[in-house]
Amino acid sequence: MNKINVAILGFGTVGQGVVKILQKNADQWVKKCNAEIEVKKVLVKNTQKEREVKLPSGVMTTDWQEIVNDPEINVIIELMGGIEPTRSYILEALQKGKHIVTANKDLLAEHGEELLSTCELADRDLYFEASVGGGIPIINPLKQSLLANNIEKVIGIVNGTTNFILTKMTNEGKNFADALQEAQQLGYAEADPTSDVEGLDAARKMAILASIAFHTRVTFNDVYVEGISKISPEDLEYAHSLGYTIKLLGISSFEDDQVEVRVHPALIPLEHPLANVNDSFNAIFVKGDAVGETMFYGRGAGQMPTASAVVGDLIAVVKDINTNSISSSCTCYETKKIKPMDEVKTNYFLRLQVLDEPGVLANIASIFGAHGVSLASVVQKGCTENVAELVVITHKVREKDIQDSLEIIRKLTITKEIVNLIRVEGME
């Protein structure tokens, strides 16, 4: 029986969760992976800080060199987050023969190719299940269980904070600011929520998922990103009256020999499986040419769900060590073009306020028509002080065509305000 020594970089919420699982199930590791697992070192900024989980004397250190130069440490679990010095630590550790488990979506979305290439050269593993979806298994299913498929589409609610906020706005009629404040009070949102509410966190996760699903390198900069801060209770009410709800979606697909990757609010039909994913839960909907439609659902964040994914990866690494094998090679063996957002085709929900005068609708419709934008429905939603609010749903059109139309409509004297433009998914 082997003894596998592990070092953990960072001992915050998830790091302590990892140790809890390892301590709680210590007697099971021999049966599960034919090895004894011991946490030999934990890298922290302050060894004197009070923490929920207690470690034996001498385990915590502030010196990275104690870890990377220790030949007895087999696996490093990186839970520090951020780009640097994390990237440099992982690269150095791989070059010195350490296997890596990480939950770092930021690093993978921007430097995944470099890290995985280094892994292959070093003949070492790099696992990252916890980087997307918390405790939801999605990386391994895409890389292995669904490998028989050509993946056609991956759509996900991959950020629990924004899903919680939109759920509160939908069910309780709260505005964005009040729902965000509640999310912060409950610990779902950071003091600076920008990464979550502006879609940046979801975009990093979608870059990782698209890279695996379509076997081509997709980085964070390839993803079109739009957040939820402009969504209002009125948008949600109008959507519901039309048979939709609004979610922040990560959307990736492959067609016409191009990969499409975007993150933005979207109307989805109330009967769609993702429509009923509420609060801080995540769900990822995958369509393959053989399996059809599947959905992965669960806690997308939190101490124990994320720690569950990390320890699952650790067990996979231990099994590889025992069999002297490597299982986590890069799956991006193709080079596919990323579709520009201007060329994306989808349906649109549009709210605009215009003067309540004869001929206004005909004027707007003619501008849309001149740009190839076909209207599926137009509803007038009330009139105050000679201003009418129009709610428009389009047929599937190109992004550039609708944006060009709105640029002209925005300048018309009859137009008071273009209140919101939200894309629609799942509409034929």
Buried (B, 14 or more C-beta within 10 A) or exposed (E): EBEBBBBBBBBEBBBBBBBBBBEEEEEEBEEEBEBBBBBBBBBBEEBEEEBEEEBEEEBBBEEBEBBBEBEEBBBBBBBBBEEEEBBEBBBBBBEBEBBBBBBBBBBBBBBBBEBBEBBBEBEBBBBBBBBBBBBBBBBBBBBEEBEEBEBBBBBBBBBBBBBBBBBBBBEEEBBBEBBBBBBBEEEBBEEEBEBBBBBBBBBBBBBBBBBBBBBBBBBBEBBBBBBBBEBBBBBBBBBBEBEBBBBBBBBBBBEEEBBBBBBBBBBBBEEBBBBEBBBBBBBBBBBBEEEEEBBBBBBBBBBBBBBBBBBBBBBBBBBBBBEEEBBBEBBBEEEBEBBEBEEBBBBBBBBBBBBBEEEBBEBBBEBBEEBBBEBEEBEEBEEEEEEBBBBBBBBEBBBBBBBBBBEBBEEBEBBBEBBBBBBBBBBE
